[in-house]
């Protein structure tokens, strides 16, 4: 089963490849790096919310925030690796 965050990553990675081939590899790298930064901020936000008000949340809210944070953790890894690959692609292929 494909999760939402994996679908978002696949869509953004395909767009970055198209952008890199048709326009600019540097723009593709910056696009992926921007998504990486956005996901890092989202991950930190969910983590902070769980830390600050985790004890006052209901079990359903805590489970939702934990699942969202864990999904963003995976997305952070995927976008970090994709941005690194785009940077290598830019350096090697020119």
C-alpha positions as CSV (number, residue, x, y, z in Angstrom):
1,X,0.0,0.0,0.0
2,X,1.4,3.4,-1.0
3,X,1.1,6.1,1.6
4,X,0.4,9.7,1.0
5,X,3.9,10.9,1.7
6,X,5.3,8.4,-0.7
7,X,2.9,9.6,-3.4
8,X,4.0,13.2,-2.8
9,X,7.7,12.2,-3.0
10,X,7.2,10.3,-6.3
11,X,5.3,13.2,-7.8
12,X,7.9,15.8,-6.8
13,X,10.8,13.6,-7.9
14,X,9.2,13.1,-11.3
15,X,8.7,16.9,-11.6
16,X,12.3,17.5,-10.6
17,X,13.6,15.1,-13.2
18,X,11.5,16.8,-15.9
19,X,12.6,20.2,-14.7
20,X,16.2,19.1,-14.8
21,X,16.0,17.7,-18.3
22,X,13.9,20.4,-19.9
23,X,15.1,23.5,-18.1
24,X,17.9,23.5,-15.5
25,X,19.5,20.9,-13.2
26,X,20.3,23.6,-10.7
27,X,16.6,24.5,-10.5
28,X,15.7,20.9,-10.0
29,X,18.2,20.7,-7.1
30,X,16.8,23.9,-5.6
31,X,13.2,22.5,-6.0
32,X,14.1,19.4,-4.1
33,X,16.1,21.2,-1.5
34,X,13.1,23.5,-0.9
35,X,10.9,20.6,-0.4
36,X,13.5,19.1,2.0
37,X,13.5,22.3,4.0
38,X,9.7,22.4,4.1
39,X,9.5,18.9,5.4
40,X,12.2,19.5,8.0
41,X,10.2,22.5,9.4
42,X,7.0,20.4,9.4
43,X,8.7,17.5,11.2
44,X,10.0,19.9,13.8
45,X,6.6,21.4,14.2
46,X,4.9,18.1,14.8
47,X,7.7,17.1,17.2
48,X,7.3,20.3,19.2
49,X,3.6,20.0,19.4
50,X,3.9,16.5,20.8
51,X,6.5,17.6,23.3
52,X,4.7,20.7,24.5
53,X,1.1,19.4,24.7
54,X,1.5,15.7,24.4
55,X,0.2,15.0,27.9
56,X,-3.0,17.1,27.3
57,X,-3.9,15.4,24.0
58,X,-6.4,12.6,23.7
59,X,-5.1,9.3,22.5
60,X,-6.5,9.8,19.0
61,X,-4.8,13.2,18.7
62,X,-1.5,11.9,20.0
63,X,-1.6,8.9,17.6
64,X,-2.4,11.2,14.7
65,X,0.4,13.6,15.5
66,X,2.8,10.7,16.0
67,X,1.9,9.1,12.7
68,X,2.2,12.4,10.9
69,X,5.6,13.1,12.5
70,X,6.8,9.6,11.5
71,X,5.5,10.1,7.9
72,X,7.4,13.3,7.7
73,X,10.5,11.6,9.1
74,X,10.4,9.2,6.1
75,X,9.7,12.1,3.7
76,X,12.6,14.0,5.1
77,X,14.9,11.1,4.4
78,X,13.5,10.7,0.8
79,X,13.8,14.4,0.0
80,X,17.3,14.6,1.6
81,X,18.5,11.7,-0.6
82,X,16.8,13.1,-3.7
83,X,18.4,16.5,-3.2
84,X,21.8,14.9,-2.8
85,X,21.2,12.9,-5.9
86,X,20.1,16.0,-7.8
87,X,23.3,17.8,-6.7
88,X,25.5,14.9,-7.9
89,X,23.5,14.9,-11.1
90,X,24.2,18.6,-11.5
91,X,27.9,18.3,-10.8
92,X,28.5,15.1,-12.9
93,X,26.3,15.9,-15.9
94,X,26.8,19.6,-15.9
